Amino acid sequence: MSILDRTTPATGVALPIGPRTAAVLVVASLAGLMMLCWPFLLVAQPGERVEPPFVFLVLLPVVVVVVLAEMGEGGMDSRVLAVLGVLSAINAVMRALGAGTAGIELVFFLLILGGRVFGAGFGFALGCTSLFASALLTAGVGPWLPFQMICAAWVGMGAGLLPRRAGGRAEIAMLVVYAVVASYAYGLLMNLSSWPFALGIAVPGHEGSLAYVAGAPVLENAHRFLVYTLLTSTGGWDTGRAITTAVAVVVLGPAILTTLRRAARRAVVRPG
């Protein structure tokens, strides 16, 4: 029997999500979406100078802290906290080793596997803490950090929401597909966070500017953004991230899933 066949679905999650925690997760996600999508929601006259809603940059870190507090009330004891801390530290080190080299990202596969084993709430928390820890480690703290944290949190949360019945080779195949989709989605969302602030974007081979135009129709700005993403990110950084994450899930996934599930059986705290 191969290691793929020995990999079985998780029997529980480390952070049970109750109605209150689920509501806070929804609020945090909506705040993140508003931070990212404000250029398409803004009403302005063509050519008018606009300023981004910086209130969201202040709101999101506060919401993230509230989310973590809510999860603590939902059952995160010292054992689960220890697992979260270890995985966050490993992710921070791996991101420092891989980020910035042809799109190679070594943080996402462990984030996906952690969310898969421990559940959506744990995955959300792991995404936030991993990116925050890596920013401290690499002196990468800046206005982009809240965007990175919420996008990585969505990656971990999405992994925890995948169907739990899949096991063995089918589970690895499902995680590979999710890893590829999440890698491209992360790149697209991070591009959206910075695109409105870039001025005079001109890409060789494409006529006209791809910069954000305040007050322009939504579809027009959306077309500019999608072309900008395809030409500057999708074929390079995002593809490198997708390949790296997918290969890591195939090669290391079965063994790490087995190890994490062994830890989960000892760390899961069930309400009651």
N, C-alpha and C positions, 0 to 999 in steps of 0.2 A: 504494500500500500504506500503510495507516494505521500509526501507532506501536504500536497494539495488536497488529497482525499481525507487527511486527518483534520483539516481545518473545518470546524463546525460553526454554525451561527451562535452568536452570544445569547445567553439565557436571560440577561437582564441588563440594566443600565445603572451606572454609578450615580447619576443625578436624575432621579425621577422628576418629571416636569408636571407640576400641578397647575391649576388654572391661573393662579397669580403669577407664577414664573413664566408661563406661556404668554400671558398678557404683556409682561414686561419685555419679553423677547420680541413680540410683535411691535411694541412701541419703539424699541431700539432699532429694529429693522426699518420701520417707517421713517425714523429720523435719519438713518443712513441713506435711504433712497431719496429723501428730500435734499440731503446734502449733495448727492450726486446728480440729481435730475433738475436742480433749480434753473439751469440755463434754458430748459425747454418749458418751464412753468412761468418764467418771468415775463411780465407785460411791460414793454418799453417801445418807444418810438424808434424807427430805424436810425442807426447812427448815434443814438443817445448813449452817453457814458453811464455805465451801471457798475454797481459794486456787489460782490457776492454776499449772501446772507451769513456773515461771520458768526451770528448767534448759533448756527448749527455746529461750528467748530468748538464752541464752548459747551453746547448741549450734549454732544455725542459722548465725550469722555465721562460726563456725569451719568448718562444713561448706562454706559458700560459698567460703571462701578455699581450702580443699582442692580443691574442684571447679576453681577457676581454675588452681591449680597443676598439677592433673592434665592440664588442657587444654594448658597450656604445654608439658608433657612430650610431648603428643601431636602437636605440630607448629606451635605458634603462634610464628612468628618475628617480626622487627621490622616487617615489612610488614603482617602480619595484626593485630599489636598496634596499629599506627598506624591502621588502618581501625577497629578497635574503639574506640580513643580518640576519633577524630573523630566517629563516630556517637554515642558516649556523650555527648560535649560538646554536639552538636547537640540530642540528645534532652533534655538537662538544661535548655538554654535554652528550647526549645519548651514544655516542661512548665511552666516558670516563667511563660511568657506566657499559657498557656491554662488551667491548673488553677484551679479555684475559680469559674469563670464558667459557670453553668448546665450543669455536667457536661462542658464542652468540654475534651477532652484531645488534645493534639497530639503526644503521645509514642508512642502505640501503633502508628500506621501505619508509622512508620520502623522500629520494633521488629519488626513483622511482616515487612516487606520485607527487613530485614537477616537475620532468621532464615530466610526463604525462600531467599535467595541463598546464604548462607554455611553453612547447616545448623543442626541442632538444638543442637549444642554451642555454637556462636557465639551463637545466639539466647538461650540460657540465660545466657551470660556478659554479653551486651548488656543483658538485662533487669536483672541485678544491678547492673552498673556505671552504667546510665542512672539508675535510681532513687536510687542512692547519691550520684551526682554532683549530681542535682537537689536532694536533701536538703541537701547542703552549700551549694549555691548559694542556696537559699531559707530557710536556717536551719530546715529541717524535720526535723532529726534527733530521734528520739524512739523510744519502745517500739514504735510502729507501723511503723518503717522495715524491720525484718526481714520482716514480713508483706508489705509492699509489694514488697520485693526478690524474694522467692520467688514471689509471684504474677505479677509482671512477667516473671520468668525463665521461668515456665511458658508464658506467652503467646509469648515468642520461641522457646522450644523446640518448642512445638506447631506453629508456622509452619514450622519446619525439618523436621518429620515429615510434612508434607502430601505427597500424591503428586507426584512430580517430573516426570511425563510431561506434565502439563497445560501448555499454552502459549497465547500470544495472548489472545484474549477469554475463553477458557475458564479460563485461569489467573487473570485479573483477577476473574472471577465467583467462582471458588473462594476467592480471598483476601478478597473482600467478605463472603461468607458466614462465613468464619472470623473476620473482624474483628468482625462483629456478635455471634457466639457468644462469642468471647473477651472482648468488652467487658462483656457481661452476667455472664459467669462471674467476671471480675475483681471486679466490684462485689459479687457474692454472697459471694465468699471474703473480701473485705475487711470486709464487714458481719459475717461470722462471727467475724472476729478481734476485733471490739469489742463485739459484742452481749452476751457473758456478763458484761461489766463495767457495762452500763447497768442502772440500777435504776428501777423504777416506770415502765416504758415504757407510755405511754397515747397512742393515736392517735385523733383525733376521728373519730367514726363507727364505731368498733370497741369493743365492750364487753369489759372485762377488760384485764388487763395482758399485755403481750407480752414481758416480761422472762424471762430464763433462770431456771429453777427447779432448783436442785441436787437430785438424787435423783429427779426426775420421770421417768416413762417416756420412752424415746428418741423415740418417735413423737409424744408430746405436746410435747416441747421442739422437735422438728423442725417441727411444725405452727406453733408460736409464731414460730420463726425465719423460716419461709417467708412467713408473713403480715406479719411485721415488715419483711422485705426488699421485698415487693411494695408495701406501703403507703408506705414511706419512701424507697426508692431506685430500684426498677426503672423506674417511670414518669418519673423525673426525671433524676438524675445518670447512671444506667446507659444510658438511652435517648439522652441527649445525647452520651455517650462513643461509643456505637455509631454514631450518625449521623455524628458528626465523623470517626471513623476510616474508616467506609465511603466517605464522600465523598472523603476524602483519598486513599484507595487508588485510586478510580476516576479522579480528576483528575490526581494526581501519580504514581501507581503505575507506569505504563508507562515514563515517562522515568527515574524513580529506579531501577527494576529494570535498565534498560539500563546506567545509570551504574555501579551496584553490580556488575553482572556483568562489566563491563569491568575494574573494579578487582579482581574475584575472579580473573580469568584471570591477572593479574600477581602476585597475592598468595597464591594457593593453594599450599600446601606438601604435597606427596604423600610419604608414607612410602616408604622404599625404600633 
